[in-house]
Amino acid sequence: MKSLLTTILCLFLFISYGQDSGTNSDSEGFEAKMIQTSRMHMEYMDFGGKGNVLIHIQGVHNASALKYNLSYFQNYVAWRDILSKASEHYRVYSPIYRGYGNSDKEGDDIYNVENIAKDIMAFMDEMKIDRATFIGRTTAPQVMFYLAENHPNRVDAIVVSDNSMYKTVPIHNDEIKEFMYYCSYAAMDLGDRAPDIVMPSYDYEPIFYTDESKKIDIPLYWPYSEEMNIVKMNLSLLNYLQPNNSFIPNEMAKKYFDNLYADKELQNRIKQYYAENDPTQKNMDALKNAFGNNLTLQNIDEIEGANFMEKFKKADELMLKYLISVSKED
C-alpha cells in the first residue's frame, strides 16, 4: 500500500502542495508575516534577500504548510530550498492565497484565477513592489499569465519550476466533469475542499491561447515532459483502480472509483475523450507564438537520470540557473 501511495503521489505532481499553515521559523529560511491589503488580510512568507523582487505563486496549494506533513515533506523541502537559494539573488516573498493558512477565508469565487491575481496585485501595491519576477508550479502559470496579459508593466519574468498546466483538458460533458471532479481528491491534503479548489482551474483560458495576435514581451522559462503531462497523469489513475480504492480518503470519491473500476466501458470512453481533446500540442504552440524568442523551453525527459524524481531534481538545478541569470538583467 505504501508503494501504491507513493506512485499515486508521483503521478499527481501537479497537485502535491498542502494547505494548512503552521510554519514560522527563521531557522527554516523564512518568516511568516501578516499584511492588510486593500482586498484582504493576507499571510505571506518572507525569505529576505536583496535585489529585484521574486514572488512565489503557490498554485492550488500552500507549500509552506507541509513541514509537518509526512507524505508531502519533500515538496516542502524543495519549495523552501529553491526560494532560500533564490534569496541570495532576489528579495523573495511567498504570499498565501485567500482560503489558506492565516489569510482571509471569506469571499466570492476565491479560487478564481482573476480574483487570485487581483489579490497578488493588492499584495504588491501594499508592499510597494513596482515589478517582480514570478515563480511557481502546478496551476501557478495561470495566475502568472493573467498578470502578464493584464499587467505586463508589473512582470519582469515568469519562471515555472516544474512541468505544469495553464490550459487543461476542456470539459464538454458531465461524464468527464465528474471524472475530473473526483480526480481532484487525489490531492489528499486538501481534504473535502479539493474540488472547490481544483475545478476552477479547468475554466481558465489565457488570451494568447486562442488569439494568435497576442504577443507577450516577457521572459518565460517553461519546463515540460511528454511522459508526465497532465493528460497522462490523470489517465494513469485508471491503471491503479482496484476493487476497494482505499487510497482515496473521501467516501464519495472512493465510491466513484469503485464504480469506475467495474465499468470498463466508462474507462474506455474517458480514455477516448482524453485522446481526442489532449491540449498538449496546442498549449505548446500557443506558448511559442505568444512568447517567441522570450520563451526558454526545458524538456525534462531529456535530462539524464535514473528515474523521474532524479530528473526533476536536476531540472530544479537548471531552473535555478535560469532564475539567477534573469535576476542580473535590467
C-alpha positions as CSV (number, residue, x, y, z in Angstrom):
1,M,0.0,0.0,0.0
2,K,2.9,2.4,0.8
3,S,4.3,1.9,-2.7
4,L,0.9,2.5,-4.3
5,L,0.5,5.7,-2.4
6,T,4.0,6.8,-3.5
7,T,3.2,6.1,-7.1
8,I,-0.1,7.9,-6.9
9,L,1.6,11.0,-5.4
10,C,4.3,11.0,-8.1
11,L,1.6,10.7,-10.8
12,F,-0.2,13.7,-9.3
13,L,2.8,16.1,-9.0
14,F,0.6,18.9,-10.2
15,I,-1.5,18.7,-7.0
16,S,1.2,17.9,-4.5
17,Y,1.3,21.1,-2.2
18,G,-0.6,21.3,1.1
19,Q,-2.9,23.7,2.7
20,D,-2.8,24.4,6.4
21,S,-0.3,26.9,7.7
22,G,1.9,26.4,10.7
23,T,5.5,27.3,10.0
24,N,7.0,30.5,11.5
25,S,10.7,29.8,11.8
26,D,13.7,31.9,10.8
27,S,15.8,28.8,11.0
28,E,13.8,27.4,8.0
29,G,15.0,30.4,5.9
30,F,11.7,32.4,6.1
31,E,9.3,34.1,8.5
32,A,5.5,34.0,8.4
33,K,4.1,37.5,8.5
34,M,0.7,39.2,8.0
35,I,-0.3,42.2,6.0
36,Q,-3.6,44.1,5.4
37,T,-4.1,44.9,1.7
38,S,-6.9,46.7,0.0
39,R,-8.6,43.4,-0.6
40,M,-7.8,41.1,2.3
41,H,-5.8,40.2,5.4
42,M,-3.0,38.1,3.9
43,E,-0.3,35.8,5.3
44,Y,3.0,35.7,3.4
45,M,6.3,34.1,3.9
46,D,9.3,36.4,3.9
47,F,12.6,34.8,2.7
48,G,14.5,38.1,2.9
49,G,17.3,38.8,0.4
50,K,18.3,41.8,-1.7
51,G,17.9,42.9,-5.2
52,N,14.9,42.6,-7.6
53,V,11.8,41.1,-6.2
54,L,10.8,37.5,-6.7
55,I,7.3,36.4,-5.8
56,H,6.3,32.8,-5.4
57,I,2.8,32.0,-6.8
58,Q,1.6,29.0,-4.9
59,G,-0.7,27.1,-7.3
60,V,-3.6,25.2,-5.8
61,H,-1.8,24.5,-2.5
62,N,0.3,26.2,0.1
63,A,3.8,24.8,0.2
64,S,4.8,26.5,3.5
65,A,2.3,24.2,5.3
66,L,4.0,20.9,4.6
67,K,6.8,20.8,7.2
68,Y,4.8,18.5,9.4
69,N,3.1,16.5,6.7
70,L,5.0,13.3,6.2
71,S,3.5,12.5,2.8
72,Y,4.4,15.9,1.4
73,F,7.5,16.8,3.4
74,Q,9.9,16.5,0.4
75,N,7.7,19.1,-1.5
76,Y,8.1,21.4,1.4
77,V,11.9,20.9,1.4
78,A,12.1,21.6,-2.4
79,W,10.0,24.7,-2.1
80,R,12.0,26.1,0.9
81,D,15.4,25.3,-0.7
82,I,14.6,26.9,-4.0
83,L,13.4,30.1,-2.5
84,S,16.2,30.2,0.1
85,K,18.8,29.9,-2.7
86,A,16.9,32.4,-4.7
87,S,17.1,34.9,-1.8
88,E,20.9,35.1,-2.5
89,H,19.9,37.0,-5.7
90,Y,16.4,38.4,-5.1
91,R,14.2,39.9,-2.4
92,V,11.8,36.9,-2.0
93,Y,8.2,36.7,-0.9
94,S,5.6,33.9,-0.9
95,P,2.1,35.3,-0.4
96,I,-0.6,32.8,0.7
97,Y,-3.9,32.7,-1.2
98,R,-7.2,33.6,0.3
99,G,-8.7,30.5,1.9
100,Y,-5.4,29.1,3.0
101,G,-3.3,29.3,6.2
102,N,-4.0,32.5,8.1
103,S,-5.1,34.5,5.1
104,D,-8.8,35.6,5.0
105,K,-11.1,32.7,4.3
106,E,-14.2,34.6,3.0
107,G,-15.1,35.9,-0.4
108,D,-16.8,35.1,-3.6
109,D,-15.1,32.8,-6.2
110,I,-11.9,32.9,-4.1
111,Y,-10.2,30.2,-6.2
112,N,-11.0,32.0,-9.5
113,V,-7.8,32.9,-11.4
114,E,-8.7,36.5,-11.9
115,N,-9.5,37.0,-8.2
116,I,-6.3,35.3,-7.1
117,A,-4.3,37.6,-9.4
118,K,-6.1,40.7,-8.0
119,D,-5.1,39.6,-4.5
120,I,-1.5,39.3,-5.6
121,M,-1.6,42.7,-7.2
122,A,-3.0,44.2,-4.0
123,F,-0.2,42.5,-2.0
124,M,2.4,44.1,-4.4
125,D,0.7,47.5,-4.0
126,E,0.7,47.4,-0.2
127,M,4.3,46.2,-0.2
128,K,5.2,49.0,-2.7
129,I,6.5,46.4,-5.1
130,D,6.5,48.0,-8.6
131,R,7.7,45.0,-10.6
132,A,8.6,41.4,-9.8
133,T,9.8,38.1,-11.3
134,F,7.2,35.3,-10.6
135,I,7.9,31.7,-9.9
136,G,5.5,28.8,-9.3
137,R,4.2,25.4,-10.5
138,T,1.0,23.3,-10.9
139,T,-1.7,25.9,-11.7
140,A,0.5,28.9,-10.8
141,P,1.2,29.6,-14.5
142,Q,-2.5,30.5,-14.9
143,V,-2.1,33.4,-12.4
144,M,1.2,34.4,-13.8
145,F,-0.1,34.5,-17.4
146,Y,-3.1,36.6,-16.2
147,L,-0.7,39.1,-14.7
148,A,1.5,39.1,-17.8
149,E,-1.5,39.7,-20.1
150,N,-3.3,42.3,-18.0
151,H,-0.4,44.0,-16.1
152,P,2.8,43.4,-18.2
153,N,4.4,46.5,-16.6
154,R,4.4,44.7,-13.3
155,V,6.1,41.5,-14.5
156,D,9.9,41.1,-15.1
157,A,9.9,37.4,-15.9
158,I,7.9,34.2,-15.4
159,V,9.7,31.1,-14.2
160,V,7.8,27.8,-14.0
161,S,9.5,25.4,-11.6
162,D,8.0,22.1,-12.8
163,N,6.1,20.8,-15.7
164,S,2.8,22.4,-15.1
165,M,-0.6,23.4,-16.6
166,Y,-2.0,26.6,-17.9
167,K,-4.8,25.2,-20.1
168,T,-6.4,21.9,-19.1
169,V,-8.4,19.3,-21.0
170,P,-11.7,21.1,-21.9
171,I,-14.8,19.7,-20.3
172,H,-17.6,19.1,-22.8
173,N,-19.8,16.6,-21.0
174,D,-21.0,15.7,-17.5
175,E,-19.2,12.3,-17.6
176,I,-15.8,13.9,-17.9
177,K,-16.6,16.7,-15.5
178,E,-17.5,14.0,-12.9
179,F,-14.2,12.2,-13.6
180,M,-12.2,15.3,-13.1
181,Y,-14.1,16.3,-10.1
182,Y,-13.3,13.1,-8.3
183,C,-9.7,13.0,-9.6
184,S,-9.2,16.2,-7.6
185,Y,-9.5,14.2,-4.4
186,A,-6.1,12.7,-5.2
187,A,-4.8,15.9,-3.6
188,M,-5.4,14.2,-0.3
189,D,-4.1,17.1,1.8
190,L,-6.9,19.3,0.5
191,G,-9.5,17.1,2.1
192,D,-13.1,17.7,1.2
193,R,-12.3,21.1,-0.3
194,A,-10.3,19.6,-3.1
195,P,-13.0,20.0,-5.9
196,D,-13.7,23.6,-4.8
197,I,-10.0,24.5,-5.2
198,V,-9.1,22.4,-8.2
199,M,-12.1,22.6,-10.5
200,P,-11.9,26.4,-11.2
201,S,-8.6,25.8,-13.0
202,Y,-10.4,23.9,-15.7
203,D,-12.4,27.1,-16.7
204,Y,-9.3,29.4,-17.1
205,E,-8.1,30.2,-20.6
206,P,-5.4,32.9,-21.3
207,I,-6.0,35.3,-24.1
208,F,-3.0,34.1,-26.1
209,Y,-4.4,30.5,-26.2
210,T,-6.9,31.4,-28.9
211,D,-5.8,34.9,-30.0
212,E,-2.7,34.5,-32.2
213,S,-2.2,38.2,-32.4
214,K,-1.5,38.4,-28.6
215,K,2.3,38.8,-28.0
216,I,3.9,38.9,-24.6
217,D,7.3,40.6,-24.3
218,I,8.3,38.9,-21.1
219,P,10.9,36.2,-20.5
220,L,9.3,32.8,-19.8
221,Y,11.0,29.6,-18.6
222,W,8.8,26.6,-19.3
223,P,9.8,23.0,-18.3
224,Y,7.7,20.2,-19.9
225,S,7.5,16.5,-20.0
226,E,5.9,14.3,-22.6
227,E,6.0,11.4,-20.2
228,M,4.4,13.2,-17.3
229,N,2.0,15.7,-18.9
230,I,-1.3,16.5,-17.3
231,V,-3.3,14.2,-19.5
232,K,-1.2,11.2,-18.8
233,M,-1.1,11.9,-15.1
234,N,-4.9,11.9,-15.0
235,L,-5.3,8.8,-17.1
236,S,-2.6,7.0,-15.0
237,L,-5.1,6.8,-12.2
238,L,-7.1,4.4,-14.2
239,N,-4.2,1.9,-14.1
240,Y,-4.4,1.8,-10.3
241,L,-8.1,1.2,-9.8
242,Q,-8.9,-1.8,-7.6
243,P,-12.0,-3.4,-6.0
244,N,-11.5,-1.3,-2.9
245,N,-9.9,2.1,-3.7
246,S,-8.8,2.8,-0.1
247,F,-6.0,5.2,-1.2
248,I,-8.7,7.9,-1.7
249,P,-9.9,9.0,1.8
250,N,-13.1,10.8,0.7
251,E,-16.0,8.4,0.8
252,M,-17.8,9.8,-2.2
253,A,-14.7,9.7,-4.3
254,K,-13.9,6.1,-3.1
255,K,-17.4,5.1,-4.2
256,Y,-17.0,6.7,-7.6
257,F,-13.7,5.0,-8.2
258,D,-15.1,1.7,-7.0
259,N,-17.8,2.0,-9.6
260,L,-15.4,3.2,-12.3
261,Y,-13.3,0.1,-11.6
262,A,-16.2,-2.1,-12.5
263,D,-17.3,0.0,-15.6
264,K,-14.8,-0.8,-18.3
265,E,-16.9,0.9,-21.0
266,L,-16.8,4.2,-19.0
267,Q,-13.0,3.8,-18.6
268,N,-12.7,3.4,-22.4
269,R,-14.9,6.5,-23.0
270,I,-12.7,8.5,-20.7
271,K,-9.5,7.4,-22.4
272,Q,-11.0,8.2,-25.8
273,Y,-12.2,11.6,-24.7
274,Y,-8.7,12.5,-23.4
275,A,-7.1,11.3,-26.6
276,E,-9.4,13.4,-28.7
277,N,-9.1,16.5,-26.5
278,D,-5.5,16.4,-25.5
279,P,-4.4,20.1,-25.3
280,T,-0.7,19.4,-25.0
281,Q,0.4,20.4,-28.5
282,K,-1.9,23.4,-28.8
283,N,-0.6,24.6,-25.4
284,M,3.0,24.4,-26.6
285,D,2.2,26.1,-30.0
286,A,0.4,28.9,-28.2
287,L,3.3,29.5,-25.9
288,K,5.8,29.6,-28.8
289,N,3.5,32.0,-30.7
290,A,2.9,34.4,-27.8
291,F,6.3,34.5,-26.2
292,G,8.5,33.9,-29.3
293,N,12.2,34.5,-28.5
294,N,11.4,35.2,-24.9
295,L,10.5,31.6,-24.4
296,T,13.1,29.2,-22.9
297,L,12.0,25.5,-23.1
298,Q,13.4,22.7,-21.0
299,N,12.4,19.1,-21.8
300,I,12.6,17.2,-18.5
301,D,12.5,13.9,-20.4
302,E,15.9,14.6,-22.0
303,I,17.7,15.2,-18.7
304,E,19.9,12.4,-17.6
305,G,18.6,10.5,-14.6
306,A,17.7,7.0,-13.4
307,N,14.0,7.9,-12.8
308,F,11.6,10.9,-12.9
309,M,12.4,12.0,-9.4
310,E,16.1,12.3,-10.2
311,K,15.3,14.1,-13.5
312,F,13.0,16.6,-11.6
313,K,15.8,17.2,-9.1
314,K,18.2,18.1,-11.9
315,A,15.5,20.1,-13.6
316,D,15.3,22.3,-10.4
317,E,19.0,23.0,-10.7
318,L,18.6,24.1,-14.3
319,M,15.6,26.2,-13.4
320,L,17.6,27.9,-10.6
321,K,20.4,28.8,-13.0
322,Y,17.9,30.4,-15.4
323,L,16.3,32.3,-12.4
324,I,19.7,33.6,-11.4
325,S,20.5,34.7,-15.0
326,V,17.4,36.8,-15.3
327,S,18.0,38.4,-11.9
328,K,21.0,40.1,-13.4
329,E,19.1,41.7,-16.3
330,D,17.7,45.2,-16.2
